[in-house]
Amino acid sequence: MAFGRCVSLTLAPKRALTYTCLAKIREYVSVNTQRQIKCRIFRTTKTSGLSVIMSKRLVHTTSHHGSSSPSTTGVPNISDAQNSPQDVEELDQRVSHTPVMVSEVIDILQPQNGKLFIDMTFGAGGHTKAILRENPKARVVCLDRDPLAYNHAKELAKNYDPQQVLPCLGKFSELPDILYNHGISLGSVDGILFDVGASSMQFNSHERGFSLSSDGPLDMRMDQGRDPDGVSAQDVVNLLPAPDLRDIIKTYGEDRMANKIAHTIVNARNVFGKITTTKELADIVETAFDGYIQKDKLGRYSHPATRTFQALRIFVNNELNEINNGLEAAFHFLRPGGVCVGISFQSLEDRIFKRHFHGIDVDEAKNKTARQQFRSVKDHHEKYSKDLIHSILKKKWIPIDKKTKTPSDAEIAENPRSRSAKLRAATKSFEF
C-alpha cells in the first residue's frame, strides 16, 4: 500500500489508522539487527505476518511477544515505578504551566455543585483547578496519557473529597473503558474539555524531546513509552526513507519545504550516523533553509525546524485520530444539553473539532450542503426515504458560536504560547 494512502487514512481519523510506515520500521529493525540498529520498543523477532501487515491496514497490533494492549483501567502499573508522587507545590514549580483561555472555558462550562466534568488533557491541572475554584463541589475526571500529569492529578486529588477528583492515565481512545471502570455511565457527564497538543510541562522538560530551545533525547512520546507498539521521533527520522519523511512533514507540519527537509535528514544520517538529539535534528533541518528566516504571528524569529518537530510529534502520538476518537466518546458520555469545549493550536486539530461540531463527516472530501448530500445518493428510491432526510437534517451538536474564540491581546502578551489557540464549543443535541 502506498504511503500516500496511509497518510490519507490518517487524515480521515474516523477510519482505522494505517501505519504502513510503522510496519516498515519494524521490518528495518528486524532485518538490520546485524548492523546494531535496535529499537527499545519493538522486538526483533521476525513475524510471519509481516508481509500481510505491510499490505493491509494496521489496526494497532499487540506486541510481538503476544502481550495484550496496555491496561485501560485508568491506573496502569508503570506510572508509579517511573515517576514517584510529588506534592502539588513541587510539581507546580517544575511544570510552570499557564492554562489557556481559562475565563472563556469557565463561562461556557458553568460549573455548579454536583456537576460532573472530564478534563481530557489534565496536564498541569490548570483548567481543572479553575473549575474547582469556581465551584468546590464539582466533580472532575482528570485524564492524561502522560504519567507525570497522572501523578500530578493524584496529588491534587488528596486535597479534595474521595471520588471528587479522579486521576486517570490513558489516551482519548481508552476513555470508555476508563469511565466504565469508575462506574460512570453513558449520558451522565455535564461537560468535557479538550486542550490538545503538547503541554508546557512537556516543552519545558528537555529530556522529553519536544522543545527546540534545549537539547535532549529525540523522543516526543507523550506516554513515555507506555504503549509497547509505539515509536519515538528518533525511530522515525532514522528508519524511514525520504518519501515517507516528506509525507509526514508535509501532511502534519504543512511545510512546503518538506521534500528538501526529508532528503537533508536522510543525507545527514547516511554521512554522520544516527540522529539522537533534538539539537542535531534542528541543526540538520536548518541547513535545508539556506539562511531563510521565518517569523511567527508575533513577528518574532521562528526556528525553521518548528513545523518538522510539530509533524513528528503529531505522527508519533497519533494525535489526530485520538482527537476524533475522543470526540466520538465525548458525545456518548455527555448528557443531552451537555457542553463540549475544544482548544486547539493548529489547523489540523481545529478542523476535526469544526467538522464534528458542524455535523460534517470527517471522511468527506469537502463540506457538502444538505442539497449536495441529497443529490449524492445514487438510489432513486432511497432519495425520498424519511430516514435519509431525517439523518441529513438531524444535528448531533449545536455550536455555541459560529466562529472560533481566540485569546485576548492581554493574555497573548502575558502568555505568548497562547497566540495560536482557537476555542470551539458545542452542546449535545436533545434529539440524541
Summary of the structure (lengths in Angstrom):
residues: 432
radius of gyration: 22.2
end to end distance: 38.4
largest distance: 66.3
contacts: 1336
relative contact order: 0.12
helix: 46%
strand: 12%
